[in-house]
Amino acid sequence: MKKINIINGPQNVSAVIQGCMRMPALTKEAAAQVIRTAYDCGINFYDHATCYGENGAAETRFAEAFPLTGIKREDIIIQSKCGLCFDRNEFDWTKENILSSVDDSLRRLNVEYLDTLLLHRPDLLYDPEEVAAAFDELEKAGKVRFFGVSNLVPMQIELLKKYVNQPLNINQVQLSLEQSQLIDQPLYMNNKTTEFSLNRDGNALDYCRLNDITIQAWSPLQVGMFGGTFIDNPDFEELNKALAEIAERENVSKTAVALAWILRHPAKMQVIIGSMNPEHIKDACAAADVNLSHHDWYALYLASGKYLP
Ligand SMILES: NC(=O)c1ccc[n+]([C@@H]2O[C@H](COP(=O)([O-])OP(=O)(O)OC[C@H]3O[C@@H](n4cnc5c(N)ncnc54)[C@H](OP(=O)(O)O)[C@@H]3O)[C@@H](O)[C@H]2O)c1
């Protein structure tokens, strides 16, 4: 498995991350098989959030399953996210909520520290000084090693950076061949004839590259937000044909090629897979060893419905 070093963050981490959002649906034994399969394929990074499952059920299931895997806690990176409070219908980055969310995650995960903590989505009422105070306290108490964000535009990160003392080294955002808006906009810049030219994220990709922030791509196989995968989906015939051609040449699955498309980007992103099926996880991990050419990358991009202006 290809490894990357997150600047000012954890080193030697797998390019593919195992997402745990869908883990609440599994038994303890099945969850252990997912964690172990991912690990055996070279994944050493597991992504959680307080809102995955009712009352943090994904974190609870992970902790119940983990002892069955034989993996040592210190050999993996455990990441969680806080700030989405669907039970209260609000997003909350107050100091009080950040601190209590981390305590809840640590208790549910049955660990003494999180390797990385991300602020999940912006609380529209966030006060960066409160966030800074919470991060200082978490760092001092040894509860969190590194800090980052998710789904944030550059100016929000800049505002946080003015107050937060720790480097913000991760931005977890949606990116796939189907949802490629993070990449599209500069190609069509200033073009009135297409929606692709709309700047929806304040140039988050280039901002993150300029500021040594690692992008983690979530839902790399989904259509829209959780609309099912585009792999083998008849609505994406041309894309599946292009994926299949390269998959056959490289002797890997179409899934691996779709993920390799993200890993091919020179921004050195990580990709977060969400499969709970051990065979799909093995297929996905093969992505890290696929070397797509410059031409392959464009062929897939164009097959996903974009065009060269
Ligand atoms: N920061 C954020 O706002 C945010 C938002 C959403 C997600 N995330 C993170 O990103 C992770 C991944 O999200 P996701 O689950 O939507 O990712 P995904 O990998 O795009 O989708 C996984 C889903 O696709 C299914 N699937 C169907 N065919 C597949 C195939 N051939 N290969 C692989 N999967 C296939 C999987 O089913 P099987 O289980 O049957 O394989 C699973 O239900 C989450 O676990 C979470 O950690 C973050």
The ligand as an SDF file (V2000), in Angstrom:
LIG
                    3D

 48 52  0  0  0  0  0  0  0  0999 V2000
  -16.6380   14.4120    5.7840 N   0  0  0  0  0  0  0  0  0  0  0  0
  -17.8360   14.1440    5.3160 C   0  0  0  0  0  0  0  0  0  0  0  0
  -18.7100   15.0140    5.2520 O   0  0  0  0  0  0  0  0  0  0  0  0
  -18.1460   12.7430    4.8600 C   0  0  0  0  0  0  0  0  0  0  0  0
  -19.3670   12.4720    4.2230 C   0  0  0  0  0  0  0  0  0  0  0  0
  -19.6060   11.1670    3.8150 C   0  0  0  0  0  0  0  0  0  0  0  0
  -18.6680   10.1580    4.0500 C   0  0  0  0  0  0  0  0  0  0  0  0
  -17.5090   10.4480    4.6950 N   0  0  0  0  0  0  0  0  0  0  0  0
  -16.4830    9.3950    4.9560 C   0  0  0  0  0  0  0  0  0  0  0  0
  -16.1960    8.7630    3.7160 O   0  0  0  0  0  0  0  0  0  0  0  0
  -16.3470    7.3610    3.8550 C   0  0  0  0  0  0  0  0  0  0  0  0
  -16.7330    6.7640    2.5430 C   0  0  0  0  0  0  0  0  0  0  0  0
  -18.0420    7.2050    2.1480 O   0  0  0  0  0  0  0  0  0  0  0  0
  -18.9820    6.2500    1.3110 P   0  0  0  0  0  0  0  0  0  0  0  0
  -19.3230    5.0460    2.1020 O   0  0  0  0  0  0  0  0  0  0  0  0
  -20.1070    7.0710    0.7880 O   0  0  0  0  0  0  0  0  0  0  0  0
  -17.9460    5.8310    0.1570 O   0  0  0  0  0  0  0  0  0  0  0  0
  -17.9870    4.9570   -1.1650 P   0  0  0  0  0  0  0  0  0  0  0  0
  -16.8010    4.0780   -1.0740 O   0  0  0  0  0  0  0  0  0  0  0  0
  -18.1170    5.9030   -2.2990 O   0  0  0  0  0  0  0  0  0  0  0  0
  -19.3250    4.0840   -1.1310 O   0  0  0  0  0  0  0  0  0  0  0  0
  -19.3940    2.8680   -0.4420 C   0  0  0  0  0  0  0  0  0  0  0  0
  -20.7380    2.2580   -0.7280 C   0  0  0  0  0  0  0  0  0  0  0  0
  -20.7580    1.8410   -2.1060 O   0  0  0  0  0  0  0  0  0  0  0  0
  -21.1030    0.4640   -2.1380 C   0  0  0  0  0  0  0  0  0  0  0  0
  -20.5520   -0.2530   -3.2650 N   0  0  0  0  0  0  0  0  0  0  0  0
  -21.3040   -0.8310   -4.2270 C   0  0  0  0  0  0  0  0  0  0  0  0
  -20.5410   -1.4310   -5.1290 N   0  0  0  0  0  0  0  0  0  0  0  0
  -19.2770   -1.2740   -4.7470 C   0  0  0  0  0  0  0  0  0  0  0  0
  -18.0440   -1.6930   -5.2870 C   0  0  0  0  0  0  0  0  0  0  0  0
  -17.9640   -2.3950   -6.4100 N   0  0  0  0  0  0  0  0  0  0  0  0
  -16.9030   -1.3600   -4.6490 N   0  0  0  0  0  0  0  0  0  0  0  0
  -16.9800   -0.6480   -3.4890 C   0  0  0  0  0  0  0  0  0  0  0  0
  -18.1340   -0.2120   -2.9300 N   0  0  0  0  0  0  0  0  0  0  0  0
  -19.2840   -0.5220   -3.5600 C   0  0  0  0  0  0  0  0  0  0  0  0
  -20.6240   -0.0930   -0.8240 C   0  0  0  0  0  0  0  0  0  0  0  0
  -21.3130   -1.2850   -0.5910 O   0  0  0  0  0  0  0  0  0  0  0  0
  -20.5640   -2.5610    0.0730 P   0  0  0  0  0  0  0  0  0  0  0  0
  -20.4230   -2.2510    1.5050 O   0  0  0  0  0  0  0  0  0  0  0  0
  -21.5040   -3.6810   -0.2110 O   0  0  0  0  0  0  0  0  0  0  0  0
  -19.2630   -2.7210   -0.6420 O   0  0  0  0  0  0  0  0  0  0  0  0
  -20.9860    1.0210    0.1230 C   0  0  0  0  0  0  0  0  0  0  0  0
  -22.3590    0.9750    0.4500 O   0  0  0  0  0  0  0  0  0  0  0  0
  -17.3590    7.1880    4.9950 C   0  0  0  0  0  0  0  0  0  0  0  0
  -17.2610    5.9250    5.6180 O   0  0  0  0  0  0  0  0  0  0  0  0
  -16.9490    8.2960    5.9080 C   0  0  0  0  0  0  0  0  0  0  0  0
  -15.8460    7.8510    6.6970 O   0  0  0  0  0  0  0  0  0  0  0  0
  -17.2260   11.7250    5.0910 C   0  0  0  0  0  0  0  0  0  0  0  0
  1  2  1  0
  2  3  2  0
  2  4  1  0
  4  5  1  0
  4 48  2  0
  5  6  2  0
  6  7  1  0
  7  8  2  0
  8  9  1  0
  8 48  1  0
  9 10  1  0
  9 46  1  0
 10 11  1  0
 11 12  1  0
 11 44  1  0
 12 13  1  0
 13 14  1  0
 14 15  2  0
 14 16  1  0
 14 17  1  0
 17 18  1  0
 18 19  2  0
 18 20  1  0
 18 21  1  0
 21 22  1  0
 22 23  1  0
 23 24  1  0
 23 42  1  0
 24 25  1  0
 25 26  1  0
 25 36  1  0
 26 27  1  0
 26 35  1  0
 27 28  2  0
 28 29  1  0
 29 30  1  0
 29 35  2  0
 30 31  1  0
 30 32  2  0
 32 33  1  0
 33 34  2  0
 34 35  1  0
 36 37  1  0
 36 42  1  0
 37 38  1  0
 38 39  2  0
 38 40  1  0
 38 41  1  0
 42 43  1  0
 44 45  1  0
 44 46  1  0
 46 47  1  0
M  CHG  2   8   1  16  -1
M  END
$$$$
